[in-house]
Amino acid sequence: MSHQPIEPSSLKNEQCFRTIFEASPLGIAIVGLNQHFIKVNPLFCQIVGYSASELTQLRFTDITHPDDRKLSLQREQQLSQGKLSRHRIDKRYIRKDGEVVEVHLSGSIIRDQQNNPLYYLKMIEEISERQQTQPQALLKEQEFKTLKSRFIARVSHEFRTPLSQISLFTQLLERYDERWSIEQKADYFRRIHTSITSMTQLLDDVLFIGKADAEKVRSTTKLFDLASFLERMITEVQQRTQQKCSIQWRNPSFSLPVYLDPTLVERIMINLLDNAVKYSVSGDTVYIGLTRDHEQVTLQIQDQGIGIPAEDLPYLFESFHRGKNIGNRPGTGLGLTIVKQCVDVQQGQIEITSEIGVGTTVTLIFPVTSWNSSHDQDFGN
C-alpha cells in the first residue's frame, strides 16, 4: 500500500501547524495505514534516536519492543475500524542504539470528509526519566515529613521546659514575694531570664536554619583579632555553664588579625564550646588549640566527654539529629547543623573525630587573607 499524503488543504493554517508540530513538548508521529512513518517531529526523533529521514524508511512496529507489538497493532486496528476514537497505552520503543525507552502514547486516527481513515496521529511522552525521578521525589517528600515531625516534637519539647519554669517561678514570686529575701527573689528572676534566653536562642537557631536552607546567609568579613575574640568567648561560656569544666588554652602573646565574619565565628564557638561542656563530666577539661600558617588558621576543640557513637557520625550535621547516648541532656540537635553552615559560608572546613568514653575533637580550618606574617608559630598545644 502506498503512503497516504497529507493534504495541505486539510490544514486551516499550515504555518501554524508546522510551528506547533516542530515546537511541541511531546513527540509527534504521523503514521500511514501501512504502519510506515510519514512525518515525525524533532522530539520524537530525540526519543527514539533516529533521524526523520531514517524513520520514514521504517514501520512503527520496527522500533516497537517485541512484547508490545501485539497490543499496539490491536489498538491501531480498533481505531481504523471505528471501535475506538482514541487510545492511550504505555509501551516501549527500541532506540537506534539498542536502548529500551518507555513512553506513554496517545493515539487517534485522522479521517477524510467521507469518514475514510487517512493516517494515525501519535503523541508520545517519554516516561523512563519520569519513573526514575518519582522515587526520588517520594523519598524527598518522606524526608521532609520526617524532618517536620522531628521539628515539631523537638521544638515543642524544648519550649515546654522553659515555659513551665517561667510559669512556676512567676507563681512562686507572686505567692511568696513578701517572705523571700532580695537574694532569693533575684535567684528566681535569674532563672526566668535564663529560660527566656533559652527560648530566644531556640527561635534564633530555627530562623538561622531557615535562612541557610534558603541560601540567604551571607558572610560579612571584618578584620579582627581572633585570639582576643576566642578569649572572650571562653569567658562567656564558662560564666554561662557556671565553671562546670575547665577550658584550657594558651593565650598567644601577640594578636592574630584575620578577615572572617565575627558573627558567624561567635555562633560556631558558642555551639562547639557549649557541646564540649554539656557532654563532659563536671570537672573535666576542654582543650583549645590554635595554629596558623601563611594560608589558613586551624582551630581545635577537644573534650574528654562521653564521645559520639560511630553510627551517629555520618548524621552529625543533619537538623535535629541527636546521638543515641545523650541520655536526658537538653538540646535541639541544631547546633552542629548551624556550625557546618557557618563554616561552609566562610569557605572553611570542619572535621569531627570521636571515641566513646574518650571524647570528641572538632577541627576547623579557615582560609585567611590577612595577618601579621612576621609571627609563625603554634599555640594552645
MINU-30301 format. One record per residue (C-alpha): x, y, z; residue in three letters. Coordinates in steps of 0.05 Angstrom, whole numbers, padded with zeros to 5 digits, always signed. Example, Ala and Ser with C-alpha at 12.3 -4.5 7.8 and 13.67 -1.06 7.14 Angstrom:
# MINU-30301
+00246-00090+00156ALA;+00273-00021+00143SER;
END
This chain:
# MINU-30301
+00000+00000+00000MET;+00028+00068-00018SER;+00039+00124+00033HIS;-00022+00169+00044GLN;-00003+00241+00030PRO;-00021+00297+00078ILE;-00066+00345+00041GLU;-00047+00418+00054PRO;-00120+00436+00044SER;-00139+00396+00106SER;-00100+00445+00148LEU;-00132+00512+00163LYS;-00065+00544+00176ASN;-00005+00506+00150GLU;+00046+00553+00182GLN;+00013+00548+00250CYS;+00011+00473+00245PHE;+00084+00470+00226ARG;+00104+00514+00285THR;+00063+00472+00334ILE;+00089+00408+00304PHE;+00162+00427+00308GLU;+00160+00460+00377ALA;+00113+00411+00412SER;+00135+00388+00482PRO;+00111+00318+00461LEU;+00138+00273+00408GLY;+00091+00271+00348ILE;+00088+00218+00294ALA;+00042+00214+00234ILE;+00037+00142+00212VAL;+00005+00113+00149GLY;-00046+00058+00149LEU;+00010+00013+00125ASN;+00047+00027+00191GLN;+00102+00068+00157HIS;+00123+00134+00188PHE;+00102+00193+00145ILE;+00124+00252+00187LYS;+00157+00260+00255VAL;+00176+00320+00297ASN;+00245+00333+00327PRO;+00227+00310+00397LEU;+00203+00242+00372PHE;+00269+00234+00336CYS;+00305+00250+00400GLN;+00265+00199+00440ILE;+00279+00141+00392VAL;+00348+00163+00368GLY;+00332+00161+00294TYR;+00333+00218+00244SER;+00269+00238+00208ALA;+00295+00210+00142SER;+00313+00144+00175GLU;+00244+00137+00207LEU;+00207+00147+00140THR;+00241+00082+00118GLN;+00213+00045+00178LEU;+00147+00020+00204ARG;+00126+00037+00275PHE;+00128-00038+00292THR;+00202-00039+00272ASP;+00221+00003+00332ILE;+00167-00024+00380THR;+00190-00073+00433HIS;+00171-00144+00411PRO;+00129-00155+00474ASP;+00088-00093+00459ASP;+00075-00103+00384ARG;+00012-00145+00390LYS;-00025-00095+00435LEU;-00002-00036+00391SER;-00028-00069+00328LEU;-00094-00087+00362GLN;-00105-00015+00383ARG;-00089+00010+00312GLU;-00139-00038+00283GLN;-00193-00016+00332GLN;-00180+00056+00312LEU;-00186+00042+00238SER;-00249+00001+00248GLN;-00281+00057+00288GLY;-00285+00017+00352LYS;-00242+00069+00386LEU;-00237+00143+00373SER;-00171+00148+00411ARG;-00129+00105+00457HIS;-00073+00111+00508ARG;-00021+00059+00526ILE;+00047+00054+00559ASP;+00096+00019+00513LYS;+00169+00011+00498ARG;+00210+00032+00437TYR;+00277+00004+00418ILE;+00323+00062+00404ARG;+00373+00062+00348LYS;+00429+00050+00399ASP;+00391-00012+00425GLY;+00369+00021+00490GLU;+00298+00010+00512VAL;+00257+00073+00524VAL;+00189+00073+00559GLU;+00136+00121+00532VAL;+00064+00139+00543HIS;+00028+00141+00475LEU;-00037+00175+00459SER;-00064+00155+00391GLY;-00121+00175+00346SER;-00139+00168+00272ILE;-00149+00223+00221ILE;-00206+00213+00171ARG;-00229+00248+00107ASP;-00296+00281+00096GLN;-00325+00213+00077GLN;-00301+00184+00143ASN;-00248+00142+00109ASN;-00184+00133+00151PRO;-00124+00171+00125LEU;-00068+00162+00176TYR;-00054+00154+00251TYR;-00033+00211+00296LEU;+00010+00191+00354LYS;+00031+00235+00413MET;+00089+00207+00453ILE;+00116+00226+00522GLU;+00179+00193+00548GLU;+00166+00166+00618ILE;+00232+00129+00633SER;+00261+00192+00664GLU;+00196+00209+00699ARG;+00192+00140+00730GLN;+00264+00146+00753GLN;+00252+00213+00787THR;+00186+00193+00820GLN;+00220+00150+00874PRO;+00268+00207+00887GLN;+00211+00256+00894ALA;+00174+00209+00941LEU;+00237+00199+00981LEU;+00247+00275+00988LYS;+00174+00283+01008GLU;+00182+00229+01061GLN;+00246+00261+01086GLU;+00210+00328+01091PHE;+00153+00297+01131LYS;+00202+00263+01177THR;+00241+00327+01187LEU;+00177+00365+01201LYS;+00155+00314+01253SER;+00222+00317+01287ARG;+00220+00393+01285PHE;+00151+00397+01317ILE;+00169+00345+01371ALA;+00236+00376+01387ARG;+00213+00448+01388VAL;+00151+00431+01429SER;+00194+00395+01480HIS;+00247+00449+01484GLU;+00194+00504+01492PHE;+00154+00465+01543ARG;+00210+00462+01595THR;+00228+00536+01599PRO;+00155+00557+01594LEU;+00139+00511+01653SER;+00196+00540+01692GLN;+00175+00612+01677ILE;+00103+00595+01698SER;+00127+00562+01762LEU;+00176+00616+01783PHE;+00126+00671+01768THR;+00074+00638+01812GLN;+00124+00628+01868LEU;+00145+00701+01864LEU;+00073+00724+01867GLU;+00057+00679+01926ARG;+00119+00689+01968TYR;+00141+00758+01948ASP;+00137+00786+02019GLU;+00170+00726+02052ARG;+00231+00719+02008TRP;+00295+00758+02013SER;+00322+00801+01957ILE;+00374+00747+01943GLU;+00321+00692+01936GLN;+00278+00734+01890LYS;+00339+00753+01849ALA;+00355+00679+01840ASP;+00286+00664+01813TYR;+00288+00725+01767PHE;+00354+00699+01741ARG;+00323+00631+01727ARG;+00266+00664+01690ILE;+00315+00704+01649HIS;+00354+00640+01633THR;+00290+00606+01609SER;+00272+00665+01565ILE;+00343+00665+01536THR;+00337+00591+01521SER;+00272+00601+01482MET;+00301+00661+01446THR;+00362+00621+01426GLN;+00319+00564+01400LEU;+00278+00611+01357LEU;+00342+00644+01333ASP;+00371+00576+01314ASP;+00309+00555+01276VAL;+00307+00621+01238LEU;+00381+00615+01221PHE;+00370+00544+01194ILE;+00313+00571+01151GLY;+00357+00627+01124LYS;+00413+00578+01109ALA;+00367+00530+01073ASP;+00342+00588+01031ALA;+00414+00607+01017GLU;+00403+00675+01049LYS;+00462+00671+01099VAL;+00519+00716+01077ARG;+00589+00723+01104SER;+00608+00794+01122THR;+00683+00793+01134THR;+00717+00841+01180LYS;+00788+00848+01206LEU;+00790+00828+01280PHE;+00837+00796+01329ASP;+00818+00722+01332LEU;+00859+00709+01395ALA;+00825+00761+01439SER;+00758+00743+01407PHE;+00766+00670+01428LEU;+00787+00691+01498GLU;+00722+00730+01506ARG;+00681+00670+01481MET;+00715+00624+01531ILE;+00700+00672+01588THR;+00626+00678+01568GLU;+00617+00602+01562VAL;+00650+00589+01629GLN;+00605+00640+01663GLN;+00542+00612+01629ARG;+00560+00540+01648THR;+00580+00560+01719GLN;+00651+00535+01711GLN;+00628+00463+01701LYS;+00691+00447+01662CYS;+00758+00479+01657SER;+00773+00507+01588ILE;+00848+00509+01576GLN;+00885+00545+01522TRP;+00948+00586+01517ARG;+00932+00658+01503ASN;+00982+00680+01450PRO;+01028+00737+01469SER;+01012+00772+01404PHE;+00948+00788+01365SER;+00922+00745+01308LEU;+00886+00792+01259PRO;+00842+00754+01210VAL;+00789+00770+01158TYR;+00729+00728+01178LEU;+00657+00741+01197ASP;+00658+00752+01273PRO;+00583+00739+01280THR;+00589+00671+01247LEU;+00652+00654+01285VAL;+00615+00671+01350GLU;+00558+00624+01331ARG;+00609+00569+01316ILE;+00647+00577+01382MET;+00585+00582+01426ILE;+00556+00519+01397ASN;+00621+00479+01399LEU;+00641+00501+01469LEU;+00571+00490+01497ASP;+00571+00420+01468ASN;+00641+00405+01495ALA;+00619+00425+01565VAL;+00549+00395+01561LYS;+00574+00325+01542TYR;+00631+00325+01593SER;+00631+00306+01666VAL;+00636+00362+01716SER;+00710+00376+01729GLY;+00734+00352+01661ASP;+00779+00395+01619THR;+00764+00423+01549VAL;+00826+00439+01508TYR;+00830+00492+01454ILE;+00888+00492+01404GLY;+00902+00546+01353LEU;+00953+00541+01297THR;+00967+00582+01235ARG;+01009+00585+01173ASP;+01011+00633+01114HIS;+00946+00607+01083GLU;+00900+00583+01139GLN;+00881+00583+01212VAL;+00866+00517+01246THR;+00825+00514+01310LEU;+00815+00451+01351GLN;+00767+00439+01408ILE;+00779+00374+01446GLN;+00737+00348+01504ASP;+00740+00287+01549GLN;+00666+00274+01546GLY;+00621+00215+01530ILE;+00640+00212+01457GLY;+00596+00201+01396ILE;+00575+00131+01373PRO;+00606+00112+01306ALA;+00537+00101+01275GLU;+00518+00173+01291ASP;+00579+00206+01259LEU;+00552+00207+01187PRO;+00490+00245+01211TYR;+00521+00297+01256LEU;+00504+00356+01211PHE;+00431+00336+01199GLU;+00379+00381+01231SER;+00351+00354+01297PHE;+00395+00292+01297HIS;+00420+00274+01367ARG;+00466+00218+01388GLY;+00438+00154+01418LYS;+00479+00161+01482ASN;+00460+00232+01503ILE;+00410+00210+01557GLY;+00367+00266+01584ASN;+00416+00322+01567ARG;+00378+00382+01538PRO;+00388+00403+01466GLY;+00354+00413+01399THR;+00400+00377+01351GLY;+00411+00441+01312LEU;+00479+00463+01339GLY;+00525+00424+01292LEU;+00479+00439+01233THR;+00489+00513+01247ILE;+00563+00504+01257VAL;+00570+00469+01190LYS;+00532+00523+01153GLN;+00572+00578+01187CYS;+00637+00543+01167VAL;+00614+00530+01095ASP;+00593+00601+01081VAL;+00663+00624+01100GLN;+00695+00572+01054GLN;+00721+00534+01115GLY;+00726+00461+01132GLN;+00703+00421+01193ILE;+00723+00351+01215GLU;+00698+00314+01276ILE;+00731+00252+01306THR;+00704+00218+01368SER;+00711+00156+01410GLU;+00661+00131+01462ILE;+00687+00144+01533GLY;+00748+00182+01507VAL;+00720+00246+01479GLY;+00709+00287+01416THR;+00756+00331+01375THR;+00729+00384+01327VAL;+00778+00413+01277THR;+00762+00478+01240LEU;+00803+00505+01183ILE;+00792+00574+01153PHE;+00828+00608+01096PRO;+00856+00674+01120VAL;+00872+00732+01075THR;+00907+00778+01124SER;+00950+00773+01186TRP;+01017+00794+01213ASN;+01061+00742+01178SER;+01122+00761+01219SER;+01098+00711+01272HIS;+01092+00639+01250ASP;+01083+00591+01308GLN;+01033+00545+01342ASP;+00997+00558+01406PHE;+00948+00522+01450GLY;+00984+00454+01441ASN;
END
